[in-house]
Amino acid sequence: MSLFGAATGTPAAPQIPDAVVENRDLRAYEDGGVYRGFDHIDNVDRLRDFIWTHWTQKRRGYVEVVFQGMDARTQTYLFIEPINDLWGIAWCDIPYSAFLPSAPCPRLR
């Protein structure tokens, strides 16, 4: 079993907080999975390919990127979607710290 779930390398589906999902219907989005890293992101080529392909083909998709440190972590959610009639990437960071409380993701639009 890998970091991504199945032995085939298919990313596991993330549990996305409601504050991040907002009014999105995630059934309309392809799940690009979870990517993790301490000083670099594993499988960054696959992450880039997913984002680039979905953006250039105007297909909805989302990924979660988790940066883990010794006493802090940031969960980043990227949504490839139309924004104000143009295709773009909505980005949301949720920082966690051993010293400070985490804040909800600010509204992206």
N, C-alpha and C positions, 0 to 999 in steps of 0.2 A: 504494500500500500504506500503510495507516494504522498507528498505534501498536497497534491491536487485531488486526492480521493481515489479514483479507480486506477487500476494498473495500466489502463490504456493511455493515461496521461490527461484524461478529460478533467477539466477543472470542476471542483465541487461548487454547487450553487451557494452563494452567500445569503445570509439573513440580513436584509437591509433595514435599518431603522426607519420608522414612519416619517420622521423629520426629514430624512433624505429622499424618500420615495415621493413625498408630497402628493400630487394628484396624478402621478404617472401610473398607467396600467402596464405593469411589468410583463404581462402576457404578450404584449406587442413588441417586446425587446428580446434580442438574443442574449443569453447569459454568457459572457466571455470568461467568467470564473474569477478566482482569487489568485493574486500574485503576491508573493512575500519576499521580504528582503531585510537584511541587517545593514550591510554597507553597499549592497547592490541588489537589483531585482532578478530573481531567477526567471529564466525563460523570457527575457525581455524581447527577443525577436518575435515570439508568438504574440506577446502583448501588443507590440507595434503593428504587426500584421492585422490583428483583430481590429484595432482602432482605425488604421488606414483603410482597410477594406470596407468597413462599415461606413466610414465617412464618405469615401469616394463613390460608393455604390448607393448612398442615401438609404442605408438600412439601419434601423434602430438597434442599439446594443448597449450593454453596460459591463463594466469590470470593477473589481475592488482591488486596490493595491494597499498592502499593509507594510509599513516601515516599522520595525521593532528595534528599540534601543534597550539600554540597560534599565532605565527607569521611566521610559516614555514610549509611546506608540502613536502612530498616526494612521488612521484608516482613511483612505481616499477613494471616493466613488466617482467614476467617469461615466457619463451618459452621452452617447452619440445620438443626436436627435435634432429635429428642426427647432430652431430658436428664432423667433420673430421672422418666420418664413425663410430663413437661411439655415443650412445644415451646419451644426457646430458641436462642440463638446462642452457640456455642463460639468463642472468640477466641484466637488464638495469634500472638504477635509474635516475629520473629527479627531482632534488631538486628545490623547489620554496621558496623564502624568501622575507619577507617584506623589507629586507635591501640589498640584493644582487640580481643581475639578474640571471635568470635560465640559465643553460648551456645545449646545446643539448647532447643527449646520445652519449657516445663515441662508436666507432665501436667495436662490440663484438668479431669479428673473426679476 
